[in-house]
Amino acid sequence: MNMIFKTAFAALAALALLVPTYAQAGFGYIIGAATVDGVTTNACTTGLNQTVTGFGNGVSMDQVWALEKEVGSPGSGAFAVVAGYADVFPTVNGAAAVGGVTQAMRYTSKEVACYRLHMTTDGGGTAQVQLITNRDSPTAYPGLTTHWRVQDDFAAGVLPITTGHATASYIVHIGAGNGAVAGVIEGEPEGAMTFSGGDAGNDGDLSTGSLGLLTNGALISDGLTVVEMRVSASQIADSNFGFGLVDLISAATEIAPFEANTNVVAEGAVTTTANAAAIFFNTDSNNAQGDFWLAGSLNANAQGNAADEYSLGGLAPVASTYAVLRIEIDSTGHVLFYINGTLHGAEALGVATTAVLIPYWWAGSPDDATGTITKMYIDYLDFWGARPSTVS
């Protein structure tokens, strides 16, 4: 190897180390109703031993989906079924039961290749499917050079929150006369913000909070946007709460961006949110399947996942036990949902690229229940986004 080649090779290797890992991911999906021989867009790996993850759910979904890999030269357009992956979502969904049956497929690619999901048999129903490469684990923070970051461990003692606190600004509200408690910083050993929903059992029974103003938010088109919160609930038998990124601030007319009731996801009673992505829970959900964490997205007022419930890994919140909830949104608006460090769901084009989003949280009581005060804990908040290339 001559010196010129050595120098060039070293320069390329150094440059490769500077490429953020989030840029090395693929997202395959299908828009509209899928039919036999329908395929997702391609999702490609960029290195050896990268993950290929698929998610499938839908109303009365009775279909066979195969994982296929491109064969021949790159760009050949020829695909073959990956051995052992001819039916990656084998469970038939009954009726409208989508609340507990989101299925996951995981595969490790030994080579750089492109993949797709292909419907080979249609026994009825509808399907919502996604295929993601190299994103099973959360993205590491790229650093201050390219991304800004707001972190808070809520260790400032007992303070009511209005519009300011220590390292970040918060705005919180509660409904009138319903038992809800506004957000405060408590002197927990781990540091915690706490708040609660009320016990009236109706849409207005809400406590809400947000981080800062929209001028402090992340513009999705700038690049990867991430929020992570470690959260816990005092009880889950009669509760309604959620955490995520929303394009509005907490206001006196409290807003729940998402609520679930018997397999259907909708905005709350006040519908002024245009773009949002959140992980949430509601015992009005599909109780026949079980009460699970759900994912929701809203792109210019259009509900993701065809407004059906999107359960996350069959995972349910456990009373008085912390869970780490994380949402990542890339510059095209694709949304990834993580619980305790593992990818459990995704939504293609979940939010608009023009959206400016901030962390947001809420708690209430389910409409169909008697109403019970549920105390919520946020142990820490981590929010970061890409630095814009120009001054706003």
C-alpha positions as CSV (number, residue, x, y, z in Angstrom):
1,M,0.0,0.0,0.0
2,N,1.7,3.3,-1.1
3,M,1.8,6.4,1.1
4,I,-0.8,8.3,-1.0
5,F,-3.3,5.5,-0.8
6,K,-2.6,5.1,3.0
7,T,-3.3,8.8,3.5
8,A,-6.5,8.8,1.4
9,F,-7.7,5.7,3.2
10,A,-7.0,7.2,6.6
11,A,-8.9,10.4,5.6
12,L,-11.9,8.4,4.5
13,A,-11.9,6.3,7.7
14,A,-11.8,9.5,9.8
15,L,-14.6,11.0,7.8
16,A,-16.7,7.9,8.3
17,L,-16.4,8.2,12.1
18,L,-18.0,11.7,11.9
19,V,-21.1,10.4,10.2
20,P,-24.0,10.2,12.8
21,T,-25.4,6.8,13.2
22,Y,-29.0,8.1,12.7
23,A,-28.1,8.8,9.0
24,Q,-27.4,5.1,8.5
25,A,-31.0,3.9,8.8
26,G,-33.7,2.9,6.4
27,F,-37.5,3.1,6.7
28,G,-39.8,1.0,4.5
29,Y,-43.6,1.4,4.4
30,I,-46.7,1.3,2.2
31,I,-49.2,4.1,1.7
32,G,-52.9,3.2,1.3
33,A,-54.5,-0.2,1.4
34,A,-52.2,-3.1,0.6
35,T,-53.3,-5.9,-1.7
36,V,-51.7,-9.2,-2.8
37,D,-48.2,-8.6,-4.2
38,G,-48.2,-5.2,-2.6
39,V,-44.7,-4.2,-1.2
40,T,-43.3,-1.7,1.1
41,T,-40.7,0.8,0.0
42,N,-37.1,-0.6,0.5
43,A,-35.2,-0.3,3.7
44,C,-31.5,-0.9,3.4
45,T,-28.7,-1.7,5.8
46,T,-25.4,0.2,5.5
47,G,-23.0,-2.2,7.4
48,L,-22.6,-5.7,8.5
49,N,-24.8,-7.3,11.2
50,Q,-27.4,-4.5,11.3
51,T,-30.9,-5.0,12.5
52,V,-34.0,-5.3,10.2
53,T,-37.2,-4.8,12.2
54,G,-40.8,-5.0,11.0
55,F,-44.1,-4.1,12.7
56,G,-47.6,-5.2,11.6
57,N,-51.1,-4.5,12.9
58,G,-54.5,-3.7,11.5
59,V,-58.2,-4.3,11.7
60,S,-59.1,-8.0,11.1
61,M,-55.6,-8.4,9.6
62,D,-55.4,-11.9,8.1
63,Q,-52.5,-11.7,5.6
64,V,-49.2,-13.3,4.9
65,W,-46.2,-10.9,4.7
66,A,-42.8,-12.1,3.7
67,L,-39.4,-10.4,4.4
68,E,-37.5,-10.2,1.1
69,K,-34.0,-9.3,0.3
70,E,-32.7,-7.8,-3.0
71,V,-30.6,-10.3,-4.9
72,G,-28.1,-9.8,-7.7
73,S,-26.4,-6.5,-8.2
74,P,-27.5,-3.5,-6.1
75,G,-30.5,-1.9,-7.7
76,S,-31.4,-5.0,-9.6
77,G,-35.0,-4.8,-8.4
78,A,-35.0,-8.6,-8.0
79,F,-36.0,-9.9,-4.5
80,A,-36.1,-13.3,-2.8
81,V,-37.7,-14.4,0.5
82,V,-35.3,-14.5,3.4
83,A,-35.2,-18.1,4.7
84,G,-37.5,-18.6,7.7
85,Y,-39.2,-15.3,7.2
86,A,-42.0,-16.2,4.7
87,D,-44.8,-15.2,7.3
88,V,-43.5,-12.6,9.7
89,F,-46.9,-11.6,11.2
90,P,-48.5,-15.0,11.7
91,T,-51.2,-14.0,14.2
92,V,-54.6,-13.4,12.7
93,N,-56.3,-10.3,14.2
94,G,-59.9,-10.8,15.1
95,A,-62.6,-8.2,14.3
96,A,-61.4,-4.7,15.2
97,A,-59.0,-6.0,17.9
98,V,-55.9,-4.1,17.2
99,G,-55.2,-2.9,20.8
100,G,-53.0,-5.8,21.8
101,V,-51.8,-7.5,18.6
102,T,-49.1,-5.3,17.0
103,Q,-46.6,-7.9,15.9
104,A,-42.8,-7.5,15.7
105,M,-40.3,-9.2,13.4
106,R,-36.6,-8.9,14.0
107,Y,-33.7,-10.1,11.7
108,T,-30.0,-9.4,11.7
109,S,-28.5,-8.8,8.2
110,K,-25.1,-10.3,7.8
111,E,-24.4,-8.1,4.8
112,V,-25.2,-4.7,3.3
113,A,-28.5,-5.2,1.5
114,C,-32.0,-3.8,0.8
115,Y,-35.1,-5.4,2.2
116,R,-38.9,-5.0,1.8
117,L,-42.1,-6.6,3.1
118,H,-44.3,-8.3,0.5
119,M,-47.9,-9.4,1.0
120,T,-48.2,-12.8,-0.6
121,T,-51.6,-13.8,0.6
122,D,-54.7,-11.8,1.6
123,G,-57.2,-13.4,3.9
124,G,-59.0,-10.2,4.6
125,G,-58.8,-7.1,6.8
126,T,-56.4,-4.2,6.6
127,A,-52.7,-3.9,7.4
128,Q,-50.4,-1.3,8.7
129,V,-46.8,-2.3,8.3
130,Q,-43.4,-0.7,8.7
131,L,-39.8,-1.9,8.1
132,I,-36.8,-0.3,9.8
133,T,-33.1,-1.0,9.5
134,N,-30.3,-0.2,12.0
135,R,-32.5,1.5,14.6
136,D,-33.4,-1.2,17.2
137,S,-31.5,0.7,19.9
138,P,-31.8,4.5,20.6
139,T,-29.6,6.9,18.8
140,A,-26.6,8.2,20.7
141,Y,-26.4,12.0,21.2
142,P,-24.2,13.2,18.3
143,G,-22.7,16.1,20.4
144,L,-22.9,19.9,20.8
145,T,-21.3,20.6,17.4
146,T,-24.3,19.5,15.5
147,H,-27.1,19.2,18.1
148,W,-28.5,21.3,21.0
149,R,-29.8,19.6,24.2
150,V,-32.0,20.4,27.2
151,Q,-31.7,18.0,30.2
152,D,-33.4,18.3,33.6
153,D,-33.2,15.8,36.5
154,F,-35.7,17.8,38.6
155,A,-33.4,18.0,41.6
156,A,-34.3,21.6,42.6
157,G,-36.5,20.7,45.6
158,V,-40.1,21.6,46.2
159,L,-41.1,24.3,43.8
160,P,-44.4,25.0,42.0
161,I,-44.0,25.4,38.3
162,T,-45.4,28.4,36.5
163,T,-43.2,29.5,33.6
164,G,-39.7,29.1,35.0
165,H,-37.5,26.6,36.8
166,A,-33.7,26.2,37.1
167,T,-32.3,25.0,33.8
168,A,-35.5,25.0,31.7
169,S,-38.9,26.7,31.6
170,Y,-42.2,24.9,32.1
171,I,-45.9,25.8,31.7
172,V,-48.5,23.7,33.5
173,H,-52.3,23.8,33.9
174,I,-55.1,21.9,35.5
175,G,-58.9,21.6,34.9
176,A,-61.1,23.4,37.4
177,G,-62.6,21.6,40.4
178,N,-61.8,18.0,39.3
179,G,-59.1,17.0,41.8
180,A,-56.2,17.3,39.4
181,V,-52.9,18.6,40.7
182,A,-50.6,20.9,38.8
183,G,-47.0,20.0,38.1
184,V,-44.4,20.6,40.9
185,I,-40.8,19.6,41.5
186,E,-40.7,17.3,44.5
187,G,-37.7,16.4,46.7
188,E,-37.6,12.8,45.7
189,P,-34.1,11.2,46.0
190,E,-34.0,10.7,42.2
191,G,-35.5,14.2,41.6
192,A,-39.0,14.2,40.1
193,M,-41.7,16.4,38.6
194,T,-45.1,15.2,39.7
195,F,-48.7,16.0,38.6
196,S,-52.0,14.2,38.4
197,G,-55.2,13.8,36.6
198,G,-58.5,14.3,38.3
199,D,-61.3,12.0,39.3
200,A,-64.3,13.4,37.4
201,G,-64.2,10.8,34.6
202,N,-64.7,13.1,31.7
203,D,-62.7,14.8,28.9
204,G,-62.0,17.9,30.8
205,D,-60.4,16.1,33.7
206,L,-56.9,17.0,32.7
207,S,-53.6,18.2,34.0
208,T,-51.1,19.3,31.3
209,G,-47.6,20.6,31.0
210,S,-45.0,21.6,28.4
211,L,-41.4,22.6,28.2
212,G,-40.9,26.2,27.2
213,L,-42.5,28.0,24.3
214,L,-42.6,26.9,20.6
215,T,-39.7,29.2,20.0
216,N,-37.7,26.7,22.0
217,G,-39.0,23.8,20.0
218,A,-37.4,21.6,17.4
219,L,-38.1,22.1,13.7
220,I,-38.4,18.6,12.3
221,S,-36.8,19.3,8.9
222,D,-33.6,20.4,10.6
223,G,-32.7,16.9,11.5
224,L,-33.2,14.1,14.2
225,T,-35.4,15.2,17.1
226,V,-35.5,13.2,20.3
227,V,-37.3,13.3,23.6
228,E,-36.9,10.8,26.5
229,M,-38.7,10.8,29.8
230,R,-38.5,8.2,32.7
231,V,-42.0,8.0,34.0
232,S,-44.2,6.3,36.6
233,A,-47.9,6.2,37.6
234,S,-49.2,5.6,41.1
235,Q,-51.9,3.3,39.7
236,I,-53.1,2.2,36.3
237,A,-56.5,0.5,36.9
238,D,-58.4,3.7,36.1
239,S,-56.0,6.1,34.3
240,N,-55.3,8.1,31.2
241,F,-51.8,9.7,30.6
242,G,-49.2,10.4,28.0
243,F,-45.9,11.9,27.1
244,G,-44.4,13.1,23.8
245,L,-43.8,15.9,21.4
246,V,-46.6,18.3,20.4
247,D,-46.9,21.5,18.4
248,L,-48.5,23.6,21.1
249,I,-47.8,24.7,24.7
250,S,-49.8,23.8,27.8
251,A,-52.8,26.2,28.1
252,A,-55.8,27.0,30.3
253,T,-58.0,24.9,28.0
254,E,-56.2,21.6,28.7
255,I,-55.6,19.4,25.7
256,A,-54.9,15.7,25.4
257,P,-53.4,15.2,22.0
258,F,-54.4,11.5,22.0
259,E,-57.0,9.4,23.7
260,A,-58.0,5.8,23.0
261,N,-61.4,4.1,23.4
262,T,-62.1,0.6,22.2
263,N,-59.5,0.3,19.5
264,V,-59.8,3.8,18.1
265,V,-57.4,6.7,18.7
266,A,-58.6,10.3,18.5
267,E,-57.6,13.7,19.6
268,G,-59.0,14.9,22.9
269,A,-62.2,16.9,23.3
270,V,-60.3,20.1,22.3
271,T,-58.7,19.5,18.9
272,T,-56.2,22.2,18.2
273,T,-53.1,20.0,17.8
274,A,-51.9,19.7,14.2
275,N,-48.7,17.6,14.7
276,A,-47.8,15.3,17.6
277,A,-46.1,12.1,18.5
278,A,-46.6,10.4,21.9
279,I,-46.5,7.3,23.9
280,F,-49.7,7.1,26.0
281,F,-52.0,4.9,28.1
282,N,-55.8,4.8,28.6
283,T,-57.9,2.1,30.3
284,D,-60.7,3.0,27.8
285,S,-58.5,1.1,25.3
286,N,-59.2,-2.4,24.1
287,N,-59.6,-4.2,27.5
288,A,-60.4,-7.5,25.8
289,Q,-56.8,-7.6,24.5
290,G,-55.2,-6.0,27.6
291,D,-54.1,-2.5,28.5
292,F,-50.9,-1.6,26.8
293,W,-48.7,1.3,26.1
294,L,-49.9,2.9,22.8
295,A,-48.2,5.0,20.2
296,G,-49.9,7.9,18.4
297,S,-48.9,10.4,15.7
298,L,-50.6,13.3,14.0
299,N,-49.4,14.8,10.7
300,A,-51.2,18.0,9.7
301,N,-54.3,16.8,11.6
302,A,-54.2,13.3,10.0
303,Q,-54.0,10.5,12.5
304,G,-51.3,7.8,12.0
305,N,-52.0,4.1,11.8
306,A,-55.5,4.8,10.3
307,A,-56.6,6.0,13.8
308,D,-56.4,2.4,15.0
309,E,-54.7,1.7,18.3
310,Y,-51.0,0.9,17.9
311,S,-49.8,-1.2,20.9
312,L,-46.1,-1.3,21.8
313,G,-44.7,-4.7,22.3
314,G,-47.5,-6.0,24.5
315,L,-46.0,-3.8,27.3
316,A,-48.2,-2.3,30.0
317,P,-47.2,0.3,32.6
318,V,-46.8,-1.1,36.1
319,A,-48.0,0.9,39.0
320,S,-45.2,2.8,40.9
321,T,-42.6,1.4,38.5
322,Y,-40.5,3.6,36.2
323,A,-40.4,3.1,32.4
324,V,-38.2,4.9,30.0
325,L,-40.2,6.3,27.1
326,R,-38.4,7.7,24.1
327,I,-39.5,9.1,20.7
328,E,-37.2,9.8,17.8
329,I,-38.3,11.7,14.7
330,D,-36.1,12.0,11.6
331,S,-36.0,14.9,9.2
332,T,-38.6,13.3,6.9
333,G,-41.1,13.0,9.8
334,H,-40.7,9.2,10.4
335,V,-41.4,8.5,14.1
336,L,-39.8,5.7,16.2
337,F,-41.2,4.7,19.6
338,Y,-38.9,3.1,22.3
339,I,-39.7,1.7,25.7
340,N,-36.8,0.8,28.1
341,G,-34.3,1.1,25.3
342,T,-35.9,-1.1,22.7
343,L,-37.7,-0.1,19.5
344,H,-41.4,-1.3,19.8
345,G,-43.1,0.7,17.0
346,A,-42.8,3.1,14.2
347,E,-44.9,5.4,12.0
348,A,-43.9,6.5,8.5
349,L,-44.4,10.2,7.9
350,G,-45.9,10.5,11.3
351,V,-45.5,14.3,11.6
352,A,-45.0,17.1,9.1
353,T,-41.5,18.2,8.3
354,T,-42.6,21.8,8.9
355,A,-43.7,21.0,12.5
356,V,-42.1,22.7,15.5
357,L,-42.4,20.4,18.5
358,I,-41.8,20.6,22.2
359,P,-42.1,18.1,25.0
360,Y,-45.6,17.8,26.4
361,W,-47.4,15.6,29.0
362,W,-50.9,15.0,30.3
363,A,-52.9,13.1,32.8
364,G,-56.7,12.6,33.2
365,S,-59.3,10.0,33.9
366,P,-60.9,7.6,31.4
367,D,-64.3,8.6,30.1
368,D,-65.7,5.2,30.7
369,A,-64.5,4.8,34.2
370,T,-65.6,6.2,37.6
371,G,-62.5,8.4,37.9
372,T,-59.5,8.0,40.1
373,I,-56.7,10.5,40.9
374,T,-53.5,9.1,39.4
375,K,-50.3,10.7,40.5
376,M,-47.6,10.8,37.8
377,Y,-43.8,11.1,38.1
378,I,-41.3,12.3,35.5
379,D,-37.9,11.4,36.9
380,Y,-35.9,13.2,34.2
381,L,-36.4,14.9,30.8
382,D,-33.9,14.8,27.9
383,F,-34.8,16.7,24.7
384,W,-32.5,17.4,21.8
385,G,-32.6,18.4,18.1
386,A,-30.4,19.4,15.2
387,R,-28.8,22.8,15.1
388,P,-30.2,24.8,12.1
389,S,-27.8,25.8,9.4
390,T,-29.0,29.4,9.4
391,V,-30.1,31.9,12.0
392,S,-33.9,32.2,12.3
